[in-house]
């Protein structure tokens, strides 16, 4: 349904910015439909959007035609409201879903968004090589208990700054599972490849320096930056791998090496890389695709593999065999792309930000601004006694229910409106599944913060129509578009689907559905030149044979002649200029090894069509008839009045 509604909105429901034309009476009433006033501004905005006429002179005839369509549109919307379509639960749910989507673009901090997109683009121009040490913080740790993990990270940093090798300290202190393999080295990476706080610290730390501890959702990190370089962009590669197990013997490793060398020799001699990968590669995820991997950036693959892959310069170049912890490989460079300009990259950056913790930063910034705007106040309470004591282990089974309250204190105040304990407990009941394995106190504090955020956002969303005219217009236009779609479906399209009624309409109007001039012809085909000449000669003679009899006669001698009888328009190239043919017969020499002989049988006009031959045309006419009858009924039911003085002024303004 959403696609159909969007198509209707292109006709009757899209928002347009305020007209560039002078509109001295833009808020004056242009017309009323069933006593509902419609302003000049609403009509003009929709007209300019739907006709694309902004900046051009507009004739009165064009405007008159659109006014009629606009009135019909408003009549249908009124009929939909009277039918109660806007009160249906399914309709309300879909409309609210659209409003929620529409509101998202207004519920962000645009300044923060612009800053973060610009920052991300700049970082995407550069790659950082770094190592890290992770001091993990267990999930259920209270904020007050994190200091000891911070101090442990400081201890690791102190050892390094005093001269101990980074890798040695990482092996002894880091909780990163990969540390035993890489000594904390992460390789090269760019924007969006690490969590945002980690990324920001890495980009702000000088080369050969070690950062102060930085907190992410994983714990505390200290980061050593080794180097920076211009980005190498993204590469598309294919590879062939011969696996070796972590505990492989020297002989097994050598066997794998010899096998990859033999494969490399086959590739150098010209064998197809994809075919060899499908047959020989032991990477089960990529072998079926000819060894092809998704587009990759620095930092997305293990460093030893990345070093070889990014060193390939020419498209189609194949690497020498090389070893990683997973086995032996050869790599082929398929394609390479560097970042574009900011405008080109912006859609991708927006998408990446929406899936990145940056989106939370934008939300936090937006919420903080709204708190100031709404004079937010958090009222002091004993949280343990007021909230936590009301919760119990039934939360873990999603069976907790709100208790009866002896008192209902205000928890927060926005714009002078109190939001009370009962509001918060109702929110907990609806979202109790979020507790998962959290201790109840931690869950309570976390969901309280989220409730505050959602309460502020819902308050802002409720005020969007007052704060933003374009939001109000979009919401109204989408509502009317949905109403139009639903009422049209009931009153027109469903009726057109009635096959019995359609057939009756066709029978009553059969004389309207006739063919224009049509040419009936027979097409003979053969690959034998002598047979073709023989057929041509017989068709030019006065001895008439039916196509069937002629084919029987010719094919008795073992020759092969086929034919088909067809009907087409005189404009078809196969019968072009048929009136100039010798005795209505044309001989065509082959362009594809087949001789063709065409014989015109008759030319007829005004032959009746059957329903299947003109179904689309009949459906359109029947639909138009139903719609006209319905519009006539609506016009008699709902009074329409156009303010001629205002309309004449509008015509004058738009035709200048």
HULIN-V542228 format. One record per residue. N is the residue number from 1. RES is the residue in one letter. PSI is psi in whole degrees, 0 to 359 (NA if undefined). Layout:
# HULIN-V542228
((N;RES;PSI) (N;RES;PSI))
This chain:
# HULIN-V542228
((1;X;326) (2;X;319) (3;X;316) (4;X;318) (5;X;319) (6;X;322) (7;X;320) (8;X;323) (9;X;331) (10;X;333) (11;X;315) (12;X;4) (13;X;9) (14;X;148) (15;X;145) (16;X;144) (17;X;163) (18;X;138) (19;X;143) (20;X;347) (21;X;155) (22;X;131) (23;X;79) (24;X;338) (25;X;43) (26;X;334) (27;X;5) (28;X;158) (29;X;118) (30;X;318) (31;X;166) (32;X;143) (33;X;116) (34;X;40) (35;X;11) (36;X;119) (37;X;144) (38;X;124) (39;X;160) (40;X;322) (41;X;313) (42;X;313) (43;X;313) (44;X;316) (45;X;314) (46;X;321) (47;X;311) (48;X;323) (49;X;312) (50;X;336) (51;X;348) (52;X;30) (53;X;6) (54;X;128) (55;X;3) (56;X;157) (57;X;145) (58;X;131) (59;X;157) (60;X;324) (61;X;318) (62;X;318) (63;X;322) (64;X;317) (65;X;318) (66;X;323) (67;X;319) (68;X;316) (69;X;319) (70;X;317) (71;X;317) (72;X;320) (73;X;312) (74;X;325) (75;X;318) (76;X;321) (77;X;318) (78;X;319) (79;X;322) (80;X;319) (81;X;318) (82;X;332) (83;X;356) (84;X;18) (85;X;324) (86;X;356) (87;X;356) (88;X;135) (89;X;319) (90;X;322) (91;X;313) (92;X;318) (93;X;316) (94;X;319) (95;X;315) (96;X;325) (97;X;319) (98;X;317) (99;X;321) (100;X;317) (101;X;315) (102;X;322) (103;X;334) (104;X;324) (105;X;347) (106;X;344) (107;X;46) (108;X;158) (109;X;102) (110;X;327) (111;X;315) (112;X;321) (113;X;312) (114;X;320) (115;X;316) (116;X;324) (117;X;319) (118;X;318) (119;X;315) (120;X;317) (121;X;316) (122;X;318) (123;X;330) (124;X;349) (125;X;352) (126;X;149) (127;X;148) (128;X;138) (129;X;126) (130;X;162) (131;X;161) (132;X;162) (133;X;129) (134;X;127) (135;X;102) (136;X;144) (137;X;120) (138;X;149) (139;X;320) (140;X;17) (141;X;130) (142;X;149) (143;X;324) (144;X;345) (145;X;5) (146;X;349) (147;X;325) (148;X;330) (149;X;325) (150;X;317) (151;X;326) (152;X;321) (153;X;320) (154;X;323) (155;X;316) (156;X;316) (157;X;319) (158;X;318) (159;X;320) (160;X;316) (161;X;340) (162;X;359) (163;X;352) (164;X;143) (165;X;139) (166;X;314) (167;X;323) (168;X;314) (169;X;322) (170;X;315) (171;X;326) (172;X;332) (173;X;337) (174;X;141) (175;X;5) (176;X;124) (177;X;336) (178;X;1) (179;X;327) (180;X;340) (181;X;326) (182;X;3) (183;X;27) (184;X;355) (185;X;129) (186;X;349) (187;X;203) (188;X;142) (189;X;165) (190;X;193) (191;X;146) (192;X;6) (193;X;346) (194;X;162) (195;X;149) (196;X;313) (197;X;322) (198;X;312) (199;X;313) (200;X;319) (201;X;318) (202;X;319) (203;X;340) (204;X;356) (205;X;129) (206;X;157) (207;X;139) (208;X;17) (209;X;160) (210;X;129) (211;X;164) (212;X;162) (213;X;137) (214;X;136) (215;X;131) (216;X;182) (217;X;347) (218;X;337) (219;X;209) (220;X;138) (221;X;148) (222;X;141) (223;X;132) (224;X;123) (225;X;124) (226;X;320) (227;X;168) (228;X;153) (229;X;158) (230;X;147) (231;X;144) (232;X;4) (233;X;214) (234;X;149) (235;X;150) (236;X;122) (237;X;164) (238;X;150) (239;X;160) (240;X;130) (241;X;137) (242;X;113) (243;X;148) (244;X;141) (245;X;155) (246;X;329) (247;X;26) (248;X;146) (249;X;162) (250;X;323) (251;X;321) (252;X;321) (253;X;320) (254;X;321) (255;X;318) (256;X;319) (257;X;314) (258;X;323) (259;X;318) (260;X;327) (261;X;317) (262;X;319) (263;X;317) (264;X;319) (265;X;322) (266;X;321) (267;X;319) (268;X;327) (269;X;357) (270;X;2) (271;X;148) (272;X;126) (273;X;313) (274;X;318) (275;X;319) (276;X;320) (277;X;316) (278;X;323) (279;X;328) (280;X;332) (281;X;139) (282;X;13) (283;X;99) (284;X;337) (285;X;329) (286;X;338) (287;X;316) (288;X;337) (289;X;22) (290;X;23) (291;X;1) (292;X;136) (293;X;161) (294;X;166) (295;X;135) (296;X;149) (297;X;169) (298;X;139) (299;X;352) (300;X;350) (301;X;165) (302;X;145) (303;X;318) (304;X;328) (305;X;316) (306;X;319) (307;X;318) (308;X;313) (309;X;315) (310;X;349) (311;X;346) (312;X;131) (313;X;318) (314;X;139) (315;X;129) (316;X;350) (317;X;141) (318;X;133) (319;X;166) (320;X;158) (321;X;141) (322;X;161) (323;X;142) (324;X;182) (325;X;344) (326;X;345) (327;X;207) (328;X;144) (329;X;157) (330;X;145) (331;X;142) (332;X;133) (333;X;120) (334;X;318) (335;X;164) (336;X;142) (337;X;140) (338;X;161) (339;X;144) (340;X;194) (341;X;175) (342;X;316) (343;X;320) (344;X;325) (345;X;342) (346;X;315) (347;X;318) (348;X;319) (349;X;317) (350;X;315) (351;X;317) (352;X;320) (353;X;322) (354;X;338) (355;X;13) (356;X;161) (357;X;348) (358;X;326) (359;X;325) (360;X;324) (361;X;319) (362;X;320) (363;X;317) (364;X;318) (365;X;318) (366;X;316) (367;X;318) (368;X;322) (369;X;321) (370;X;325) (371;X;320) (372;X;315) (373;X;321) (374;X;10) (375;X;52) (376;X;137) (377;X;129) (378;X;117) (379;X;135) (380;X;131) (381;X;164) (382;X;99) (383;X;320) (384;X;312) (385;X;322) (386;X;323) (387;X;301) (388;X;325) (389;X;345) (390;X;353) (391;X;154) (392;X;183) (393;X;349) (394;X;344) (395;X;322) (396;X;340) (397;X;6) (398;X;36) (399;X;12) (400;X;138) (401;X;152) (402;X;131) (403;X;166) (404;X;138) (405;X;135) (406;X;323) (407;X;156) (408;X;74) (409;X;155) (410;X;131) (411;X;318) (412;X;160) (413;X;131) (414;X;126) (415;X;33) (416;X;3) (417;X;131) (418;X;136) (419;X;123) (420;X;175) (421;X;319) (422;X;324) (423;X;317) (424;X;317) (425;X;325) (426;X;322) (427;X;319) (428;X;315) (429;X;323) (430;X;339) (431;X;24) (432;X;339) (433;X;344) (434;X;351) (435;X;324) (436;X;243) (437;X;13) (438;X;145) (439;X;148) (440;X;317) (441;X;318) (442;X;316) (443;X;315) (444;X;315) (445;X;318) (446;X;316) (447;X;336) (448;X;316) (449;X;318) (450;X;324) (451;X;318) (452;X;313) (453;X;311) (454;X;324) (455;X;318) (456;X;316) (457;X;318) (458;X;323) (459;X;314) (460;X;317) (461;X;322) (462;X;337) (463;X;358) (464;X;318) (465;X;330) (466;X;327) (467;X;331) (468;X;111) (469;X;319) (470;X;326) (471;X;316) (472;X;317) (473;X;315) (474;X;316) (475;X;316) (476;X;316) (477;X;324) (478;X;320) (479;X;313) (480;X;325) (481;X;318) (482;X;317) (483;X;317) (484;X;315) (485;X;312) (486;X;315) (487;X;325) (488;X;324) (489;X;317) (490;X;315) (491;X;340) (492;X;296) (493;X;320) (494;X;324) (495;X;323) (496;X;333) (497;X;350) (498;X;104) (499;X;326) (500;X;313) (501;X;322) (502;X;317) (503;X;321) (504;X;317) (505;X;318) (506;X;315) (507;X;321) (508;X;339) (509;X;28) (510;X;325) (511;X;345) (512;X;351) (513;X;84) (514;X;156) (515;X;146) (516;X;192) (517;X;133) (518;X;145) (519;X;124) (520;X;126) (521;X;161) (522;X;133) (523;X;118) (524;X;141) (525;X;140) (526;X;155) (527;X;0) (528;X;122) (529;X;320) (530;X;322) (531;X;318) (532;X;316) (533;X;322) (534;X;315) (535;X;315) (536;X;317) (537;X;316) (538;X;322) (539;X;332) (540;X;343) (541;X;169) (542;X;355) (543;X;102) (544;X;131) (545;X;143) (546;X;157) (547;X;322) (548;X;312) (549;X;321) (550;X;317) (551;X;320) (552;X;315) (553;X;315) (554;X;317) (555;X;348) (556;X;330) (557;X;9) (558;X;356) (559;X;165) (560;X;117) (561;X;128) (562;X;159) (563;X;160) (564;X;146) (565;X;130) (566;X;162) (567;X;134) (568;X;177) (569;X;159) (570;X;343) (571;X;352) (572;X;134) (573;X;334) (574;X;337) (575;X;17) (576;X;135) (577;X;34) (578;X;332) (579;X;351) (580;X;4) (581;X;152) (582;X;112) (583;X;37) (584;X;25) (585;X;140) (586;X;136) (587;X;124) (588;X;124) (589;X;150) (590;X;146) (591;X;346) (592;X;21) (593;X;2) (594;X;128) (595;X;141) (596;X;133) (597;X;122) (598;X;131) (599;X;125) (600;X;125) (601;X;314) (602;X;161) (603;X;124) (604;X;155) (605;X;158) (606;X;30) (607;X;137) (608;X;143) (609;X;151) (610;X;169) (611;X;320) (612;X;332) (613;X;344) (614;X;27) (615;X;314) (616;X;318) (617;X;318) (618;X;317) (619;X;315) (620;X;314) (621;X;318) (622;X;319) (623;X;317) (624;X;322) (625;X;313) (626;X;316) (627;X;318) (628;X;316) (629;X;321) (630;X;316) (631;X;318) (632;X;320) (633;X;318) (634;X;322) (635;X;329) (636;X;338) (637;X;320) (638;X;120) (639;X;139) (640;X;131) (641;X;125) (642;X;129) (643;X;101) (644;X;324) (645;X;315) (646;X;321) (647;X;318) (648;X;322) (649;X;321) (650;X;315) (651;X;318) (652;X;316) (653;X;317) (654;X;344) (655;X;1) (656;X;NA))
